[in-house]
Amino acid sequence: MGRLGGLTWKEFYRRERDERYNDILNLMRDSLDSSDPEVDEIIEKGGVLSFPHTYIDTSIEPVVRTVSAIHRAKRSKVIALGVMHSISENDPEKEFSLDSFKWTEREMREDLGTGKLDIEYVYLPRRSYGDRLLLDAESEMEGFAEALRPDIDAETCIVMTGDLTHYGEGYGTVDPVKEPGDMILSWCREDLETLYEKGDVARYLEAVKHRKNDQWASALVTKKLLGDDLKVKIFRSKIADYSDILGSPSPTCVAAIFYGVYPLCR
């Protein structure tokens, strides 16, 4: 895996994909050739799939399963909601959060012969909120949702990425617990249920500030697009250890969650 060193995150993840190309190609082929009913169900019910953008061993399987499900559903249009990290300077060309999704879609098309998808990439948030997160984030994300709504039809599939918790020494956590895995996964389940199933946006936004959840903006847009009476299904939960990559003491970790959310009334 190696250390980040002087690489940007975009460069680091590109190197991973290049070094593991044959392994990933085999994974793509196996995923296309097999069924994945719990993931396919999310698309069939008009829901949204969410995959992490952590290092390859904790993220590539969810990405491949997501792209494969889109092709099995024979959807031709995709809206992909990504994270605009502050280090990307609000420049989509410098952003990395959807790079594995882009790469996987291209490789499936070129190497496995799948059809080309019409993909609209949307990176959020577009600005820093800081302490104003609770004051104006919800209304602004509702505006983004309304702007996207005309682009959505029966041929459209919505996907998003996000890492739901950043925790530990390398992320500025004060007095982190030594084995935080179960606690972090519990936080993630609680926060997903709070937003989607309970609809408590204020409580969700208060929680994600402490979790360092980078998906909050896209998750709010998703909630506004799908409406009320939603159900969350978590397909896979992993804790990605970033202590070696960042050269930080342990624990330094990220929650890599693969989940779907869909409306119960459809």
FENMOWO-V813999 format. One record per pair of residues at least 24 apart in sequence whose C-alpha atoms are under 7 Angstrom apart, sorted by the first residue. I is the first residue (numbers start at 0). GAP is how many residues later the second one is. D is the distance in Angstrom with one decimal. If there is no record, write none. Layout:
i->I gap->GAP d->D
i->I gap->GAP d->D
//
This chain:
i->1 gap->243 d->6.2
i->2 gap->241 d->6.3
i->2 gap->242 d->4.0
i->2 gap->243 d->6.3
i->3 gap->241 d->5.4
i->3 gap->242 d->6.1
i->8 gap->87 d->6.9
i->9 gap->86 d->5.0
i->12 gap->42 d->6.8
i->15 gap->40 d->6.7
i->27 gap->36 d->5.9
i->30 gap->34 d->6.3
i->30 gap->37 d->6.4
i->31 gap->36 d->5.5
i->38 gap->30 d->6.8
i->39 gap->29 d->5.5
i->41 gap->218 d->6.1
i->41 gap->219 d->6.8
i->41 gap->220 d->6.0
i->42 gap->114 d->6.8
i->44 gap->217 d->6.3
i->44 gap->221 d->6.2
i->45 gap->216 d->6.3
i->46 gap->213 d->6.9
i->46 gap->214 d->5.4
i->46 gap->215 d->3.9
i->46 gap->216 d->6.5
i->47 gap->110 d->5.3
i->47 gap->111 d->5.3
i->47 gap->212 d->5.6
i->47 gap->213 d->5.5
i->47 gap->214 d->6.4
i->48 gap->109 d->7.0
i->48 gap->110 d->4.8
i->48 gap->111 d->6.4
i->48 gap->210 d->6.1
i->48 gap->211 d->4.4
i->48 gap->212 d->6.7
i->49 gap->109 d->5.8
i->49 gap->110 d->4.8
i->49 gap->111 d->5.2
i->49 gap->208 d->5.8
i->49 gap->209 d->5.3
i->49 gap->210 d->5.9
i->50 gap->109 d->6.5
i->50 gap->110 d->4.8
i->50 gap->111 d->6.5
i->50 gap->206 d->6.5
i->50 gap->207 d->4.7
i->50 gap->208 d->6.8
i->51 gap->109 d->5.4
i->51 gap->110 d->5.1
i->51 gap->111 d->5.3
i->51 gap->204 d->5.2
i->51 gap->205 d->6.0
i->51 gap->206 d->6.5
i->52 gap->44 d->5.6
i->52 gap->108 d->6.5
i->52 gap->109 d->6.4
i->52 gap->110 d->6.6
i->53 gap->202 d->6.5
i->57 gap->180 d->6.7
i->57 gap->182 d->6.4
i->57 gap->198 d->6.4
i->58 gap->197 d->6.9
i->61 gap->196 d->6.0
i->62 gap->38 d->6.0
i->63 gap->40 d->6.6
i->66 gap->38 d->6.4
i->74 gap->80 d->5.1
i->74 gap->81 d->6.1
i->74 gap->82 d->6.5
i->75 gap->41 d->5.2
i->75 gap->42 d->6.0
i->75 gap->79 d->5.9
i->75 gap->80 d->6.7
i->76 gap->40 d->5.9
i->76 gap->41 d->4.7
i->76 gap->42 d->5.9
i->76 gap->78 d->5.8
i->76 gap->79 d->4.6
i->76 gap->80 d->6.2
i->77 gap->39 d->6.9
i->77 gap->40 d->6.1
i->77 gap->41 d->4.6
i->77 gap->42 d->6.2
i->77 gap->78 d->5.4
i->77 gap->79 d->4.8
i->77 gap->80 d->5.7
i->78 gap->40 d->5.8
i->78 gap->41 d->4.9
i->78 gap->42 d->6.2
i->78 gap->78 d->6.4
i->78 gap->79 d->4.8
i->78 gap->80 d->6.3
i->79 gap->39 d->6.9
i->79 gap->40 d->6.1
i->79 gap->41 d->5.0
i->79 gap->42 d->6.1
i->79 gap->78 d->6.0
i->79 gap->79 d->4.9
i->79 gap->80 d->5.4
i->80 gap->40 d->6.2
i->80 gap->41 d->4.9
i->80 gap->42 d->5.8
i->80 gap->78 d->6.3
i->80 gap->79 d->4.4
i->80 gap->80 d->6.5
i->80 gap->137 d->6.0
i->81 gap->40 d->5.9
i->81 gap->41 d->4.5
i->81 gap->42 d->6.2
i->81 gap->78 d->5.8
i->81 gap->79 d->5.5
i->82 gap->40 d->5.2
i->82 gap->41 d->5.1
i->82 gap->42 d->6.8
i->82 gap->78 d->6.9
i->82 gap->79 d->6.8
i->82 gap->131 d->6.7
i->82 gap->132 d->6.5
i->83 gap->39 d->5.1
i->83 gap->40 d->5.1
i->83 gap->41 d->5.8
i->83 gap->42 d->6.8
i->89 gap->36 d->6.5
i->123 gap->93 d->5.9
i->123 gap->94 d->6.2
i->124 gap->92 d->5.7
i->133 gap->68 d->6.6
i->133 gap->71 d->6.4
i->137 gap->82 d->6.9
i->140 gap->76 d->6.6
i->140 gap->79 d->6.2
i->140 gap->80 d->5.3
i->141 gap->79 d->6.2
i->141 gap->82 d->6.0
i->143 gap->77 d->6.7
i->144 gap->76 d->5.2
i->144 gap->79 d->6.2
i->144 gap->80 d->5.9
i->160 gap->54 d->6.9
i->161 gap->52 d->5.9
i->161 gap->53 d->4.5
i->162 gap->50 d->6.1
i->162 gap->51 d->5.9
i->162 gap->52 d->6.4
i->162 gap->91 d->6.7
i->162 gap->92 d->5.8
i->162 gap->93 d->5.8
i->163 gap->24 d->6.3
i->163 gap->49 d->4.4
i->163 gap->50 d->6.3
i->163 gap->51 d->6.4
i->163 gap->91 d->5.6
i->164 gap->46 d->4.9
i->164 gap->47 d->5.4
i->164 gap->48 d->4.8
i->164 gap->89 d->5.6
i->164 gap->90 d->5.1
i->165 gap->45 d->6.3
i->165 gap->46 d->5.3
i->165 gap->47 d->6.7
i->165 gap->87 d->6.0
i->165 gap->88 d->4.6
i->165 gap->89 d->6.7
i->166 gap->85 d->5.9
i->166 gap->86 d->5.4
i->166 gap->87 d->6.3
i->167 gap->83 d->5.0
i->167 gap->84 d->4.4
i->167 gap->85 d->6.4
i->168 gap->79 d->6.5
i->168 gap->80 d->6.0
i->168 gap->81 d->6.6
i->168 gap->82 d->6.1
i->168 gap->83 d->5.4
i->169 gap->78 d->5.3
i->169 gap->79 d->7.0
i->169 gap->82 d->5.2
i->170 gap->81 d->6.8
i->177 gap->73 d->6.2
i->180 gap->58 d->6.3
i->183 gap->71 d->7.0
i->192 gap->39 d->6.9
i->195 gap->27 d->6.4
i->195 gap->34 d->5.7
i->195 gap->35 d->6.9
i->196 gap->32 d->6.4
i->196 gap->33 d->5.2
i->196 gap->34 d->5.9
i->225 gap->37 d->6.3
i->228 gap->34 d->5.9
i->228 gap->35 d->5.8
i->229 gap->31 d->6.7
i->229 gap->32 d->5.5
i->229 gap->33 d->4.4
i->229 gap->34 d->5.6
i->230 gap->30 d->5.5
i->230 gap->31 d->5.5
i->230 gap->32 d->6.3
i->230 gap->33 d->6.5
i->231 gap->28 d->5.8
i->231 gap->29 d->4.4
i->231 gap->30 d->6.8
i->232 gap->26 d->5.6
i->232 gap->27 d->5.3
i->232 gap->28 d->6.3
i->233 gap->24 d->6.1
i->233 gap->25 d->4.2
i->233 gap->26 d->6.5
i->234 gap->24 d->5.4
//
